[in-house]
């Protein structure tokens, strides 16, 4: 059986997602690009991501044999769940924050960014990346708008980046076939088990619309918000707890 993934390491890139997108046509399915530092690391909505060399920054090039548009959004959930599994194996208790964050103790430890690759208007694959906080200390996060934490701050820092990357990738590729066959249903139970926001009253902001209600996820991994008068569904957005 051929290897499920190959890893190419860089010292510095603008961003691992950008590198994968630039070279996507020449990359094999399962190629992984990782960098010690990113000069223009970014998350969802082009928000900047602190990438000064104390974290793990990587992106996968995914080229399924039969790309399905309904599966593409689920790659974000798949990588987030895989990171959770790898963190849990080191004794941590991670939680998912829809749509693309992993938290520990309410503070962000990982963000995921998935970008579609198209040709002639058709989906051909995806670049799915993550930034995971490994070795930062509290002072490294001073001034950030939201709480952040690292594995080192939680007493669970890996001995090296490579071993933790391997742990995450093993979790990812073990789950990938079922996801591509069954969609979010293959992840639903595991996702819901780590989604601390389910059942909470939250505010959701998406596309200039803000709504409040009780949160859940549907069979496609979209956020479901039950308000007193109707039910809303969101493919992306920002969650804020209500006081």
N, C-alpha and C positions, 0 to 999 in steps of 0.2 A: 504494500500500500504506500503511495507517495506521501510525503509529509503534508500535514494539514496546513502548516504555515512556515514561512521563512522570515527571518528578522534581519533588517538592515539598520545599523546604528550610525548615528551622526553625532558630532559634538554639538553643533549649533545649526538650527534651521529657523526660518521665519515662523513656520508652524508645520507640524507633522501632517495635518490635514492638507495644507497647501501643497506640500511635497508629494503626497499621494495623488492629489488631483492633477498636478502637473504631469506626472509620469504614469497615469492610470492605464493608458493603452498598452504600455510595455510591462506592466506588473502582472505576475500570476495571481490567481485567486488565492487569498490567504496571506498575501505579502503583508508584513508588518514593518512600519517605519517608526523608529524611536529616536529621540534626541535628548541629550543631556540638558540643553537649554533651547528656549524658543524666544526669538526676538520680537515676534508678533503673535504670541499665543492668543487664542480666542475661543470664546464659547458661543452659545446660542445668541442670536441677534448681534453678532460681531462684538460682544462684550469681551474686554481684555481678560487674559488669564495670567496670573503671576507665574512666571516660568524661569526662575533664576538659577536652576540647577539643583534644587533640593527635592524635586518631585520626580514622578515617572510620567513621561509624555509620549504617547504613541498613537498610531492610527493604523487601522486594518483596511486593506483593499479587498472588497468583497465582490465577486463576480459569479453569482449563482447561474447555473445552467439555464434556468427559466425564471428570470426576474419577475416578481409579482409586486405591483405598486402597493397593494394592501399590506405586504410584509415589510416594506421599507421602513415605515415608522417604528416597527417593532425591533429593529436593530439597536436603537437607542436603549430600549428596555432590556434587551438581551445583554448588552455590555454592562449596563448598570447592575443587573442581577448577578452577572458573573463577578464583578468587582465585589459586590456584597458577599458572595460565597467565599472569595479569597480572603476578605477581611475577617469574616466569621471564623475561618479556619485558623486565624491567628488570635482568636479569643475576643474579638471585638463584636459589638452589637450594632451593625449598620442598619440604617433605615432609608427607604427610597422616598425622595421628594419628586413628584411628577413635575415636569416631564423628563428631566435629565440629570438630576443631582443625587448623590449619595451623601447621607449625613451620619455623623456619630455624635450622640449627645446633643442633637439639635444644631451642630456646626457642620459646615460643608467640608467634606474630605475628598470629594471627587466630583468632577463634571464631565458629561459626555456630549459629544457633538457628532451628529450624523449628517452627511451631505450626499444628496443623490447625484449620480452620474448618468447623463442621458446622451443619446445619439439619435439625431433625426426626430427628436420629440419623444423618444421611447426610453424607458428606464433600462439601463444596462448594468448598473451596479451601485455601489455605495462606498464612501470613505467614512469610516466610523472610528472616531478618536476619543481619547480620554486623557485627562490630567488628574493624577492622584497625588495627594500631599503625603510625602514620605518622611522627610527629615527636618522640616521647618520647626522653628520654635515660635513662641507666642509673639515675640518682637517682629518676626517676619510678616505677620499679618496685621500689624498696627496700621490703622487708617482705612482698612477695608470696610465697605458699607455693610457687609453681612458677616456673622461669626464664621470662622474657619478653624480647622484643626488638622493636625498631621498624625500619622501613625506613631512618630517618635514622641509626640506630646502625650499619646495614650499608652506609651510603654510597649508598643508593638512594632517598632521599626524593623523592616527586613534587613538581613545582613548585607544584601546588595540588591540593586534594581532588577537585575536580570532574573533572579529567582522569583521575585514577586510578579514580574511580567509573565514569566512562564506559568505561574499559578493562575493568573487571570485568564491567560489564553487557553489553558487546559479546560477551565470552566466554560469559556465561551464556545470552543469548538465541540465540546461534549454536548452542548444544548442546541447548537446551530441546526443540525439536520431536522430535528423535530419542529423547530420554529419555522423553517422554510417549507415544511410540509403542511403544518397545521396552523400557522400564524400565531397570534397572541395566545390562543387557547393552550398552546404547549407550555407557555410561561405563566399563565394566569394564576394558578394556585401559589406558586413560589413568589410571584410578584406581589400578590395580595398579602401574603404572609409577612412581607417586609415593608409594606406601604403604610407607614404610620399615619398618613393623612386621611385614609379611608374612614368615613364615619364622622369626621370632624367638620365643623362649620368653618368655611374658608371664604376668602375673597379671591376671585380670579380676574385677572386683567389680560385681555387678548384682543389684538386688532382694534384697539381704541374702545373696546367694550369692557365694562367692569360689572361683575355680578357677585352676589353673595348667596351661599347655600351650603348644603351638606354634600360632601365629596364622595365619589366612588369612581371606579373605572369600568368601562364596558368591554365587550368581547373583542374589540379591536385595540384596546389599550388607550382609548381616548378618555379624557376626564369627563365624568358625568357630574353635573351640579344640580341638585334638587332644590329648587326655590319654592316658596309658598304657593306659587301659581303655575309653575311649569318646570320642565326639565331641559337643561342645556347641555350640549356636548362640545368639547374643545379638543382640537388636535394639538394645540400648543398654547402656552400662556404662562403667566406668573402667578404663583400661589402665595397668599398671605393669610396667616391665621387671624381670626377675628377675636377681639378682646372679650 
